[in-house]
């Protein structure tokens, strides 16, 4: 199916990898080829998205890049962006496919269901390609990273913010990789519930995200921020359990998590009825192939007079990838990070005809510009006054380990 979809200039595949966490809905969704498309325009990108959804009244797939939510654009216009995904983009697919454990459901398609099924079932799957391992470089040195964390802690001490998510880029020039093969390899090493393969002409997102940004079901909104990361040991069950308990009882990780939960509650309260915003789960620890994660779930009931884009705009960019307070933190991100985040720490997902939606947080992801032969992945962590800069650096490496392994 993916081999067939990859022949189109535009496609988006969302893969749950058989996880069944709360508010699970689809196992796999694919939107292939574009009948209509929309680049979200400034200065009112969410209004532009609302117009497009109202006009098409159909399934839409697409993304919101991180800087789309920073209306101040502080210190970002001149920053390097080697990938070049647009700030926001959505398309109405020619073919919609839902895949679960038992069947493939082919949705509206002009060519006819049987023709699509025959094309997919007759695909010759490409043989595994050998490719030169990209020469990965750090955008900043470890010494510079440690210095920046110390500076950010001084901002926290002065009261400029309480917590900030600081990210660094790893990149390679002159990289030639087979994107679909890399996506499958990443899925084998690190299958996660919000994984995605996203192609927009010569730009690719190969995503192994464990995190939901925001979901709308009817008038209910759900956000599941992740803050708190612990190592795993898949070869030693006792040690793995010790790692899990260490995360569960970590005061540092719980303080980070509760800060972002408060931020999400505040974001949701702007668009939800008074008294409906609640924390369904606090400090839940979940095991993923590479790491243990601390996840909380926050929900609320939308005000009837508001639209789905009002909810997206109120909550974007997500608190788990910014910090608190959000406006101040965005200024510091613009000042201290060396590259644009672009699609990294943005959101990818779908919108249904009834304007329900589900979006992930684009983390644990490889981005690739085939024309420029530029490859990039970023990793970050939540910085508080009590953070140990050395441990924060190690956490970034841990989060990027699966991608590094696939590329090697």
N, C-alpha and C positions, 0 to 999 in steps of 0.2 A: 504493500500500500504506500509506504513512504518512498520507495524507489519510483513508483508511478507518479506520486505527487511532486517529486523533486524535479521533474522535467519542466514544470511551470515556473515562471518568473517569481510568482508569489504563492506561498503556502504557509500554513500554520498548523502544527500538530501538538496537541496538549495531551500529556500522558500521565496517568495516576499511578502506574506501576503497582496496581493491586493493593494499595493502601486503602483502608476504610476508616479514616478518621472522622470526627464529627462533621456533619454537613457535606459529606461526600455525595456527589451526584453522578458524574460521568467517569467511566474508565478511560476512554480515549475519545478525543474529538479531532477531526481534521477538516480544515477549510482549504480547498485547492482551487487555484486560478482566481482571477479577479473579474467580476462583472462590473462593479463600481468601486471606486476608492476615494479616500479623502485624506489629504494632509491637513493636520490641525493647524490652524493659523493663529498667530498672535495678533492682538493682545488678549483675545478671548477664545482660547483653544477648546474649552469645555462647552462653550456655547456652540462652537463649530461642530463638535461631536454630537451634541443634542439635535442640531438641525439635520445632520446626516442620518442619525438613527430614526428620526421622525419621517424623513423623506423615504427611506428604504423600507422601513417596517419589516426587517428581515434579520437573519443571523449576520453578525459582524465579528470579525477577528481583528486584532491589532494591538498596538502598544502605546504606552506613555513613557517618554524618556524622562530621566530624573529632573533635568533642568526645566522641563515644562511646568513643574510645580513651583519653581522659584521665580516669582514674578519680578523680583528685584534684579535678577540676573547679576548679582554681586560677583564681580571678579571672574565671571565665567566666559564672556564673549571671546576673549583672546586666548583662551586655554586650548591646548592641543587635544584633538579628537581624531584618532587615527582610523576609526571605524566609519563614522558618518551616518549612522541611522538618523532619520528625521526626528524632530522633537515629538511628534505624534502622528500616527498613521493607522487607518482602519480600512478594511475592505469587505465587500460582500462577495462570498465565494460562489463560484460556478457550481462546485460540488461540495456537499456537506456529508461527511461520513462519521457515524458513531460506531465505535468498536467496543464490544465487551467480551467476556469470557466465552460466550456462546454464539454470538452472531455479529455480522456486519450489517449495519443499517445505512443505506445510501439515501440521503435526503434529496431535496430539489436539485435537479441537474438537467440542463437543456439537452444534453446528448442522449439521455435515456439511461436508466439504471442498468439494463443488461449490457449495454456497450461499455459502461464504466467497469462493471464487474468483470467482463471478459478481458478488458485491458489490464486490470490489476492482476487477475489470476494468471495471465500469460506473461507477466513480467519476468525477464531474465535478471536475476539478482547479480549485481556486479561482484566479481571476485575481490577479495581483500587486496588493497593496494599497499605496497611499500611506499613510504614517503620519508624524506629527510627530516630528522628530528629538528624542530625549530630551536634556534638559539635564544633561549629565554633570558631576558634582562629585567632587572628591577628599575623602575622609574626613579626611585630614590634609594639611597644606600641605607643599610641598617642604622648607621650612626645618625644620619639625617632623620630617619624615622623616630629614633629614640629622642632626639632633640625636639622634634615637633610635638611628640606626646607630652614632654615636659612643659613646653610652652602652652599647650592646651590645658594642662592641669593648673597653670597659673591663671588662665582665663576663668576656670571653674572656681579657683580660690577667690578671685575678685568678684564673683557673682555674675559673670557674663552668661553662664549656662550651668546646668547641673550635670549633664551628660552629653557627649558628642560622639557620633559614629564617624571615625576617621578611616578613610580607605586609601590603599596604595595600588598602583598598577604594575602588573608584570606583562611584558610584551615581547614580540619578535617581529623583526623586519624580514623581508624576502621569504616569507613563509608560504609553503604550498602544501596544503592538507586536503584530504577528501572529507568534506563536512559531514556527509551522511554516515560514513564509516566511523568518524570520531564520535558522533552522537550515539551510535549503537555501543561503542566501547565505553563511553561515559556512563551509559545506562546499565551496562553490565557491572561496572565497578561501583557506581553510586546511584542506584535507582531511588528516586525521590518522588513524592506525591504531586509536585507541581513542575515536573519536567516538561521540556518543550523543544521542538525543532521548528525554527522560524526562518524563512527565507524571503528576503525582499531584494530581488534582482541579484546584485553581487555581494549583498551583505547577509551574514548568517548569525543567528543566535543558537548556540547549543547549550541548553539549560538543564541543570540538575537541581532545581530549587526545592527545598523542603517547606517553603513558607507561603501561606496565603496572605495577600494584602487585604482584599475586601470582596465580600460576596453579598449579593442582593437576592433574596427570595421573597417575592411579593413585596411587602413593606418592611421586611426584616433585613437588617444589615448584620454581617458577621465579620470580624477581623481577628486574626490569629497571629499576633506578633511573636517573633522569636528573639529572645535575649537570654544568653547563657549557653555556652558551648563547652562540652567536655570530651576528652579523648575516649576511644574504645579500644578493647583488646579482644578481637574475635577468636583468638587462639587460647585464651585463658578466661573461662567463664567467671571464676572467682574475682579475678582482677577487673574484669569488665563491670561486674556488679559494684565493685569498690569505686570505680570511676563514676558510675551512675549515682551512687549515694553521695559521693563527694560533690557532684553538681547539685543534687537535690538539697543539700544542706549548706551550700556556699552562700554566705551572706553577701558577698560581692555580686554574684550572679543574680540573686534574688532582688538586691537593691536596683540593679540595672533593669531587671524585668518589670518591677513594680513601677519604675519611672516611665517606661514606655507604655505600660498599661494605663497609667494616669493620662498620658498624652493621647492615647487612642480614645479613652473615655471622653476627654475634652473635645477631640475632633468630632466624635459621633454626636455629642450633645448639641453641636451646632445645627444638626440636621434631623435629630430624633426628638420625639415627643418627650416632654419633661417626665422624669421618673422611670423611663423605660430602658435607659442605658445600664447594663449590668455586666459583671464579670462572671461568666459561666464557669470558667476554670482558671485558677491561678497557680503558677509554678508547676505545670504538668511537665514531667520529664519523659521524652520519647527517644527511642533508639533508632538511629539511621545507620546505614552501612559504614560511614566514615566517623560519625560523631554522635554523642548524646546531645539533645537539644532541650532547652527549657522553653515551653510554649504556653501561652495564656490565650484564652478565648473571651472576646468582648462582643456584646451584641446590643442592639437597640432597634426601636420601631420608628421608621421614618415618618416625618410630618407629611400629611396627605398632599399639601400644596407644593411640595418640592419634587424635582425630577431626579432621575438616576444620576445625571451629571453633577447635580448639586452635591450629592453624596461623595462622588469621586473627587470633586474639587476641594471639598472640605477636609478630606483625609490625605490628599496627595501633596508632596511625597510622604511616604509612610514613616511613622515615628521610629520604627526599628532601624531605619537607615539614615535617620537625621539625628534626633536627640531632643533635648528639652532645655529651654523653650525653643520651639521650632524656628521662628524667625531669626533669633540670635544665632542659632546653630548654623543655619543656612549661610549666614554671613561669614562665619568662621570656616565652614567647608570651602566656600569660595576663596577665602584668603589662604588657606594652608594646603589644600590638595593641589597636586601638580597638573592633573589632567581633568578634562570633563568626564563625568561619569557616563553621560549618554544613556544608552539603554540599560547599562548596569545600575542596579538599585532603582530602576523604574519598574514598570508593571506590564505584563503580557496577559491577554485573556480573550474572553468572548462576551458578546452581548446578544441576548436572545430577542426574538421579535416582540415579546412583552416587556422588554427592557430590563429583565433580570440579567445579572452579570456575575462573572467570577474572574478575578485577576490574581496572579501570583506576584511575588517579589522576585525580581530578576537578580538572584545571587547564585553562587557556585556555578558560574556560567562562563563559557568561552565565546568571544565575539570575533568574527573574522570578516575582513574585507578582501574578497578574492581578487578584485582588480588591483588594489594597492598592495596585495600580498602582506597585509598587516594583521597580526593576531594579538589579541588582548584579553587578559582576564584580571579582575580586580578582587581584592579581599579587604575586609575591614573588621573593626571590633568596636564595642562600646567603651568609651573612655570616661572614667569617673576620677575624682580626686584620689581615690584609693587604688587606682590601677597600677600594676607593675608594668612599666614600659616593655621590659624584656618578655614578659609573659604575653602581652598584647601582640608583640611581633610574632611569637611562636603560634598564637592563635590564628593569625592571618595565614601562616604557612600551613597549618593544619586544615584550614578551610579550603585552601587551594590544592591540597595534596592529590585529590582524585584527578583533577585536570592535568596537573604536572605529570602524573603517572601515565595517563592516556597519551600525552604528547611524546613521552619518552619511549 
